[in-house]
């Protein structure tokens, strides 16, 4: 997913708690889903940033030739301005773009249908 194109808040906003517990039925389960998605987003952004910075890495280990690389600085500033992974995860969750499932709930439902049959 292209996180650079998502238009969301760049700072924390007060939200209604009922918006979060409706999809899962449990606010704590929702928090786990959001935390896992935020970690995924963070990992993707970190990998992308590392790849872009490696393009500008020097192969020389000479301390006397340390210089500022303007491209690296611009890339770093761009990624600093992106919304935090937690805010991106909340944005995706509220718009129904996060797939989640609870294997325990699924197993219990399967057992209940097996008993009824």
Secondary structure in CASP SS format (residue, H / E / C, confidence):
PFRMAT SS
TARGET T0000
AUTHOR 0000-0000-0000
METHOD secondary structure of the structure
MODEL  1
X C 1.00
X C 1.00
X H 1.00
X H 1.00
X H 1.00
X C 1.00
X C 1.00
X C 1.00
X C 1.00
X C 1.00
X C 1.00
X C 1.00
X C 1.00
X C 1.00
X C 1.00
X C 1.00
X C 1.00
X H 1.00
X H 1.00
X H 1.00
X H 1.00
X C 1.00
X C 1.00
X C 1.00
X C 1.00
X C 1.00
X H 1.00
X H 1.00
X H 1.00
X H 1.00
X H 1.00
X H 1.00
X H 1.00
X H 1.00
X H 1.00
X H 1.00
X H 1.00
X H 1.00
X H 1.00
X H 1.00
X H 1.00
X H 1.00
X H 1.00
X H 1.00
X H 1.00
X H 1.00
X H 1.00
X H 1.00
X H 1.00
X H 1.00
X H 1.00
X H 1.00
X H 1.00
X H 1.00
X C 1.00
X C 1.00
X C 1.00
X C 1.00
X C 1.00
X C 1.00
X C 1.00
X C 1.00
X H 1.00
X H 1.00
X H 1.00
X C 1.00
X C 1.00
X C 1.00
X C 1.00
X H 1.00
X H 1.00
X H 1.00
X H 1.00
X H 1.00
X H 1.00
X H 1.00
X H 1.00
X H 1.00
X H 1.00
X H 1.00
X H 1.00
X C 1.00
X C 1.00
X C 1.00
X H 1.00
X H 1.00
X H 1.00
X H 1.00
X H 1.00
X H 1.00
X H 1.00
X H 1.00
X H 1.00
X H 1.00
X C 1.00
X C 1.00
X C 1.00
X C 1.00
X C 1.00
X C 1.00
X C 1.00
X C 1.00
X H 1.00
X H 1.00
X H 1.00
X H 1.00
X H 1.00
X H 1.00
X H 1.00
X H 1.00
X H 1.00
X H 1.00
X H 1.00
X H 1.00
X H 1.00
X H 1.00
X C 1.00
END
